Amino acid sequence: MAKFGELISSDIPVLIDFYAEWEDNSNDFHSILRDVAAALGDKAKVIKIDIEKNEVLANALRIKGNPTFIIYKDGEMKWRQSGDQDANTLISLVQQYV
C-alpha cells in the first residue's frame, strides 16, 4: 500500500482503472485506456490495477463494481465512478484536474 500512496500523491492527475482480468469486456477497456493515455500524454498518468491481484487495496477502497475508475491528484480522490466509460468522457474528466 505504500507504493499506492506514492502513486496517487503525484501533482498531475492519476486515472486508475480497477478491473478484473476475467471480465468479458476487459480487452475493450485496454484499448480505451490506451486512447486516453495517448490523448493526455505526460499531463496525466493512466494506470490499470487488477483487483484480484491487489485484493487488500481493492477492499480498502471498497471497490465493488468493475470497472471502477478513480482520479487522484496530490493524494486526494477527485472523482470516482463504477461502470463503463468511453474514452472522450475519461479524457474530459481528467483534463479538469490538469
C-alpha positions in Angstrom: 0.0 0.0 0.0 3.0 2.3 0.5 3.6 2.2 -3.3 -0.1 3.2 -3.9 0.4 6.2 -1.6 3.4 7.3 -3.7 1.5 6.7 -6.9 -1.5 8.9 -6.0 0.5 11.7 -4.4 1.5 12.9 -7.9 1.0 16.6 -8.7 -0.5 15.5 -12.1 -3.8 13.7 -12.3 -3.7 9.9 -11.9 -6.6 7.9 -13.5 -6.8 4.4 -12.1 -8.9 1.7 -13.7 -9.7 -1.0 -11.1 -10.6 -4.1 -13.2 -10.8 -7.9 -13.1 -9.0 -9.9 -15.7 -12.0 -12.3 -16.1 -14.3 -9.5 -17.2 -15.6 -10.2 -20.8 -15.0 -6.6 -21.9 -11.6 -6.1 -20.3 -9.9 -6.1 -23.7 -12.2 -3.3 -24.9 -11.1 -1.2 -21.9 -7.4 -1.8 -22.6 -7.8 -0.1 -26.0 -10.0 2.7 -24.5 -7.3 3.4 -21.8 -4.6 3.4 -24.5 -6.5 6.1 -26.3 -6.9 8.1 -23.1 -3.2 7.8 -22.2 -2.2 8.8 -25.7 -4.6 11.8 -25.7 -3.3 13.0 -22.3 0.3 12.4 -22.9 2.5 13.5 -20.0 -0.3 15.6 -18.5 -1.6 12.6 -16.5 -0.9 9.1 -15.6 -3.3 6.2 -16.6 -2.9 3.0 -14.6 -4.8 -0.3 -14.5 -5.0 -2.3 -11.3 -6.2 -5.8 -11.2 -8.5 -6.2 -8.2 -7.8 -9.9 -7.9 -4.0 -9.3 -7.6 -4.5 -6.3 -5.3 -7.3 -7.6 -3.1 -6.2 -5.7 0.0 -6.1 -2.4 -1.8 -9.5 -3.1 -3.6 -11.1 -3.9 -0.2 -9.6 -0.8 1.4 -11.0 1.4 -1.3 -14.3 -0.5 -1.2 -14.2 -1.4 -4.9 -17.4 -3.3 -5.6 -18.2 -2.8 -9.3 -16.0 -3.5 -12.3 -14.6 -1.4 -13.8 -14.2 1.3 -11.2 -12.4 4.5 -12.3 -10.8 6.9 -9.8 -9.0 10.1 -10.4 -6.4 11.2 -7.8 -4.4 14.4 -7.6 -2.0 15.4 -4.9 -3.1 12.3 -2.9 -6.7 13.3 -2.9 -9.5 11.5 -4.6 -11.2 13.9 -7.1 -13.6 11.7 -8.9 -14.9 8.1 -8.8 -17.3 6.1 -10.9 -18.1 2.5 -11.4 -19.2 1.2 -14.8 -18.2 1.6 -18.4 -16.9 4.9 -19.6 -15.9 6.0 -23.1 -12.5 7.5 -23.9 -13.8 11.0 -24.5 -15.6 11.1 -21.2 -12.5 9.9 -19.3 -10.2 12.4 -21.2 -12.6 15.3 -20.3 -12.8 14.3 -16.7 -9.0 14.0 -16.3 -8.4 17.3 -18.1 -10.4 19.1 -15.4 -7.6 18.4 -13.0 -4.6 19.1 -15.2 
